[in-house]
């Protein structure tokens, strides 16, 4: 697999994490560097870990993860998305600006399950490249979310929630194809 192929895989695997990072950016009124670094670190690390697991565990758990993983991703993203939409209709809403491990772990798992597939490449280079790409795009996503959130908070949260639900549905539907 060429370097260009790995970069394209890294970007495509990063898109779910990028979208979720935008949603996390919507949840903060004032962005701090730590918000971007936390999202980047969680999503980047899990995007690097999952292909490594896929490479080393190979076919032993592939069937289990392929059958259960899409459902886990769908449920996690749907619950978070529905909650975002519901909160966007509240009058004086309490913004969920939680960047703790408890909040970030389910998002990181849900957005990285599709990266579990075993790769036919140097796994160290592939995992590092995918992780770095995801880190960068996720950190940028937080800032994008803040920019849109400042101007269009309620609408942005509704759209962000719907995007999370759609990402979950996409993951689930792709598992049947």
Phi and psi in degrees as a GROMACS rama.xvg file:
@    title "Ramachandran Plot"
@    xaxis  label "Phi"
@    yaxis  label "Psi"
@TYPE xy
-79.5976  165.808  UNK-2
-61.2595  -40.9087  UNK-3
-59.8376  -43.5192  UNK-4
-60.0233  -43.6722  UNK-5
-64.7405  -38.8193  UNK-6
-64.3562  -43.6123  UNK-7
-63.7501  -40.2275  UNK-8
-63.5878  -43.3729  UNK-9
-59.6909  -43.9931  UNK-10
-66.1587  -45.5542  UNK-11
-65.7174  -38.9093  UNK-12
-69.2511  -23.6796  UNK-13
-80.2738  -14.847  UNK-14
-62.9544  -40.41  UNK-15
-64.1066  -44.1728  UNK-16
-64.3018  -37.1111  UNK-17
-61.6373  -46.6529  UNK-18
-63.0044  -42.408  UNK-19
-67.378  -36.031  UNK-20
-64.4084  -37.3452  UNK-21
-60.3354  -43.7529  UNK-22
-63.0928  -39.5815  UNK-23
-65.5938  -36.9261  UNK-24
-63.8533  -31.7364  UNK-25
-63.8033  -24.9731  UNK-26
-82.8563  -8.15776  UNK-27
-112.311  141.215  UNK-28
-82.8847  -34.019  UNK-29
-131.953  117.523  UNK-30
-74.438  140.723  UNK-31
-120.907  154.689  UNK-32
-55.9613  -35.4891  UNK-33
-61.9257  -34.0328  UNK-34
-61.0894  -47.4972  UNK-35
-65.8952  -40.8818  UNK-36
-67.4713  -38.4047  UNK-37
-64.7858  -49.3434  UNK-38
-60.4992  -47.3207  UNK-39
-59.2481  -43.5765  UNK-40
-66.5533  -46.7803  UNK-41
-62.6289  -52.7986  UNK-42
-70.0434  -41.084  UNK-43
-63.2419  -43.4845  UNK-44
-63.5778  -46.0403  UNK-45
-68.5596  -34.4297  UNK-46
-68.6412  -27.1726  UNK-47
-81.1453  -36.0492  UNK-48
-70.4287  -42.9266  UNK-49
-60.6796  -47.7818  UNK-50
-65.1881  -29.5624  UNK-51
-65.0677  -44.5391  UNK-52
-59.2372  -45.5076  UNK-53
-59.9844  -38.6978  UNK-54
-68.5233  -46.2708  UNK-55
-82.6627  -31.8136  UNK-56
-90.4344  -24.0749  UNK-57
51.2295  -130.761  UNK-58
-78.2197  -11.0543  UNK-59
-59.7006  -43.2589  UNK-60
-114.678  0.49629  UNK-61
-59.6312  -44.0871  UNK-62
-63.129  -44.0676  UNK-63
-62.406  -47.7439  UNK-64
-68.1936  -36.3934  UNK-65
-66.9219  -30.3202  UNK-66
-87.5147  -36.1453  UNK-67
-96.7307  -34.2411  UNK-68
-53.5226  -48.4033  UNK-69
-61.2179  -34.708  UNK-70
-68.5212  -40.878  UNK-71
-62.5243  -47.4813  UNK-72
-60.4536  -45.3554  UNK-73
-60.5373  -48.2119  UNK-74
-63.6342  -47.2373  UNK-75
-60.8851  -49.3509  UNK-76
-68.9314  -36.1917  UNK-77
-66.1424  -44.1415  UNK-78
-62.0698  -46.1009  UNK-79
-65.2313  -42.572  UNK-80
-64.344  -45.1859  UNK-81
-62.0364  -40.9752  UNK-82
-62.8073  -40.2158  UNK-83
-62.9228  -44.9658  UNK-84
-63.1937  -45.4696  UNK-85
-59.7316  -46.3663  UNK-86
-66.856  -26.679  UNK-87
-69.1162  -19.8899  UNK-88
-89.4453  -8.65472  UNK-89
-69.4116  147.814  UNK-90
-64.5873  -75.7348  UNK-91
-102.421  83.6532  UNK-92
-72.3221  150.726  UNK-93
-96.3139  116.68  UNK-94
-79.5787  130.988  UNK-95
-83.7323  88.7178  UNK-96
-105.783  39.9757  UNK-97
-84.1452  118.872  UNK-98
-113.591  22.0442  UNK-99
-73.8073  168.624  UNK-100
-59.6557  -37.22  UNK-101
-60.7493  -36.905  UNK-102
-83.1091  -36.7898  UNK-103
-82.9459  -32.2576  UNK-104
-57.842  -50.2158  UNK-105
-61.3025  -36.7412  UNK-106
-66.8499  -42.2956  UNK-107
-64.6783  -41.3976  UNK-108
-65.6232  -47.4559  UNK-109
-61.7383  -37.2876  UNK-110
-85.8367  -8.44052  UNK-111
-110.874  -3.8377  UNK-112
-58.5336  -37.2358  UNK-113
-67.9844  -13.5295  UNK-114
-85.7582  0.152087  UNK-115
-68.402  -24.2863  UNK-116
-52.9671  136.119  UNK-117
-64.3703  141.691  UNK-118
-111.998  146.934  UNK-119
-97.9639  64.0146  UNK-120
-154.094  172.003  UNK-121
-63.2958  109.181  UNK-122
-65.2546  -32.5483  UNK-123
-65.3513  -48.5896  UNK-124
-64.3877  -45.432  UNK-125
-61.4354  -48.2039  UNK-126
-63.89  -42.7092  UNK-127
-64.9045  -42.3508  UNK-128
-65.9999  -44.4106  UNK-129
-64.2962  -43.4885  UNK-130
-63.2792  -44.3082  UNK-131
-66.5149  -40.9577  UNK-132
-61.8004  -46.0696  UNK-133
-65.5337  -41.9484  UNK-134
-55.1438  -50.3545  UNK-135
-63.9142  -49.7446  UNK-136
-66.4169  -34.5337  UNK-137
-67.7168  -41.8939  UNK-138
-62.5685  -41.672  UNK-139
-64.5706  -39.5783  UNK-140
-59.0733  -37.7796  UNK-141
-60.2377  -45.8322  UNK-142
-64.5089  -41.1013  UNK-143
-59.8231  -43.7215  UNK-144
-61.8959  -39.9188  UNK-145
-65.1387  -42.9414  UNK-146
-59.6281  -47.2698  UNK-147
-73.2128  -33.4631  UNK-148
-65.7696  -35.5427  UNK-149
-62.7328  -38.6468  UNK-150
-91.1948  -35.8882  UNK-151
-134.619  51.8532  UNK-152
-53.2221  -58.5002  UNK-153
-64.4028  -47.1456  UNK-154
-63.6483  -41.9026  UNK-155
-62.9989  -40.0096  UNK-156
-66.384  -38.7865  UNK-157
-63.022  -47.8463  UNK-158
-63.8242  -43.253  UNK-159
-60.0638  -43.5483  UNK-160
-61.9385  -43.4687  UNK-161
-64.2359  -37.7449  UNK-162
-62.301  -43.3938  UNK-163
-61.3401  -43.33  UNK-164
-62.3122  -43.4337  UNK-165
-65.678  -37.201  UNK-166
-62.7349  -42.9012  UNK-167
-61.2226  -44.5347  UNK-168
-62.7257  -42.237  UNK-169
-59.2915  -44.4971  UNK-170
-61.3759  -42.536  UNK-171
-67.418  -46.4346  UNK-172
-63.9035  -41.6787  UNK-173
-62.7277  -26.3868  UNK-174
-70.4736  -20.9057  UNK-175
-91.3015  -13.0174  UNK-176
